[in-house]
Amino acid sequence: MWQTLAAKERLCEELDALVSSGGSAPSEAKSAEAQSAAQERWAALPALPAAWEKKMQARRDAALAALSDAGAAANYLARIEQGAAARREGLLELELLLGMDSPPEVQPQRLALQVKKLKERFSSAASAGSVTAAERLLAWCAQSGVADALDRQRCERILFRVETAR
């Protein structure tokens, strides 16, 4: 299940990268070819649990729509840019939740997140319940964006930890 989630996330990220590089502008044929290849690769992967599959399909479908429509591409690119910080914070939250170290480059952000979480914990005595690592990982995977090399490496470590913990 975790390998399937990772494969679908990487496929979505490839589509996001294509949209980010202006994949819809050069030619409709290239866009149609990329869409067809992505759908074939998706179909070859096993299905995830229904709720998970629905979230990942929504990410994939939004990227595919952005590849075929310039207006949708502009909106999608804005969503990617707005979500970049949230994706990085999501990785930090997963590392904290799983008791993993974060790279030295992100230690200041990790400390800020820990302080933020402590403040939230003290300000709301009645919590709505904790979110599991699996739920956080799914949310990260379902969020549009393109991870840089460091974040991709962190995601792979998190996936490995979650997979081996089960």
C-alpha positions in Angstrom: 0.0 0.0 0.0 2.8 2.4 0.9 4.7 1.7 -2.3 1.6 2.3 -4.3 1.0 5.6 -2.5 4.6 6.6 -3.2 4.3 5.6 -6.9 1.1 7.6 -7.3 2.6 10.6 -5.5 5.7 10.5 -7.8 3.5 10.3 -10.9 1.4 13.3 -9.7 4.7 15.2 -9.0 5.9 14.5 -12.5 2.7 16.0 -13.9 3.0 19.0 -11.5 6.6 19.5 -12.8 5.4 19.3 -16.4 2.7 22.0 -15.6 5.4 24.1 -13.8 7.7 23.9 -16.8 5.0 25.2 -19.1 4.0 21.7 -20.4 0.7 23.0 -21.8 2.2 25.7 -23.9 4.6 24.0 -26.3 2.2 21.7 -28.1 -1.1 20.0 -27.6 0.3 16.8 -28.9 3.0 16.7 -26.2 0.4 17.4 -23.6 -2.0 14.7 -24.9 0.9 12.2 -25.0 1.9 13.1 -21.4 -1.7 12.7 -20.3 -2.1 9.4 -22.0 1.1 8.0 -20.6 0.2 9.2 -17.1 -3.2 7.6 -17.2 -1.7 4.3 -18.5 0.9 4.3 -15.7 -1.8 5.1 -13.1 -4.0 2.2 -14.4 -1.1 -0.2 -14.1 -0.8 0.6 -10.3 -2.9 -1.2 -7.7 -5.8 0.7 -6.2 -5.4 2.3 -2.8 -8.2 2.2 -0.1 -11.1 4.1 -1.6 -10.7 7.4 0.4 -7.0 7.5 -0.3 -7.6 6.7 -4.0 -10.1 9.5 -4.3 -7.7 12.1 -2.8 -4.8 11.0 -5.1 -7.1 10.9 -8.2 -8.1 14.5 -7.4 -4.5 15.6 -7.4 -3.8 13.7 -10.6 -7.0 15.0 -12.3 -6.2 18.6 -11.4 -2.7 18.3 -12.9 -4.1 16.7 -16.1 -6.7 19.5 -16.4 -3.9 22.1 -16.0 -2.0 20.4 -18.8 -4.8 20.8 -21.2 -6.1 24.3 -20.3 -4.0 27.4 -19.9 -6.5 29.0 -17.5 -6.5 25.9 -15.3 -2.7 25.8 -15.5 -2.4 29.4 -14.1 -4.7 28.5 -11.2 -2.9 25.2 -10.6 0.5 26.9 -10.6 -0.7 29.4 -8.0 -2.0 26.5 -5.9 1.4 24.8 -6.1 3.2 28.0 -5.1 0.8 28.7 -2.2 1.2 25.2 -0.9 5.0 25.0 -1.0 5.5 26.1 2.6 2.7 23.8 3.8 4.3 20.8 2.1 7.6 21.6 3.7 5.9 22.0 7.1 4.1 18.7 6.5 7.4 16.9 6.2 8.6 18.5 9.4 5.3 17.4 11.2 5.8 13.9 10.0 9.5 13.8 11.1 8.4 15.1 14.6 5.5 12.6 14.8 7.7 9.7 13.9 10.6 10.8 16.1 12.9 11.2 13.2 15.8 13.7 12.8 15.4 16.6 10.4 18.3 17.8 8.2 20.4 20.6 9.7 19.1 22.9 6.9 15.6 22.8 8.3 16.4 22.9 12.1 15.2 26.5 12.5 11.9 25.7 10.9 11.6 22.5 13.0 12.2 24.5 16.2 9.5 27.1 15.1 7.1 24.3 14.4 7.7 22.7 17.8 7.0 26.0 19.5 3.9 26.5 17.4 2.6 23.0 18.4 3.3 23.6 22.1 1.4 26.9 21.9 -1.5 25.1 20.2 -1.5 22.4 22.8 -1.6 24.9 25.7 -4.2 27.2 24.2 -6.7 24.4 23.4 -7.1 22.0 26.3 -9.8 20.0 24.5 -8.1 18.7 21.3 -10.1 17.4 18.4 -7.9 14.3 18.4 -4.5 13.6 17.0 -3.8 12.9 13.4 -1.9 9.8 12.6 1.3 9.6 10.6 -0.6 7.8 7.8 -3.2 10.6 7.6 -0.5 13.2 7.5 1.5 11.3 4.9 -1.6 11.0 2.7 -2.4 14.7 3.1 1.2 15.5 2.0 1.0 13.1 -1.0 -2.4 14.5 -2.1 -1.2 18.1 -2.0 0.0 19.5 -5.3 3.7 20.5 -5.6 7.1 19.6 -6.7 9.6 18.5 -4.0 13.2 19.6 -4.3 16.0 16.9 -3.9 16.2 17.4 -0.1 12.5 17.2 0.5 12.2 14.1 -1.8 14.9 12.4 0.2 13.1 13.3 3.4 9.8 11.9 2.0 11.5 8.7 1.0 12.9 8.3 4.6 9.4 9.0 6.0 7.8 6.5 3.7 10.3 3.9 4.7 9.7 4.6 8.4 5.9 4.4 8.1 6.1 1.2 6.0 8.4 -0.6 8.4 6.4 0.5 11.4 3.3 -1.4 10.3 
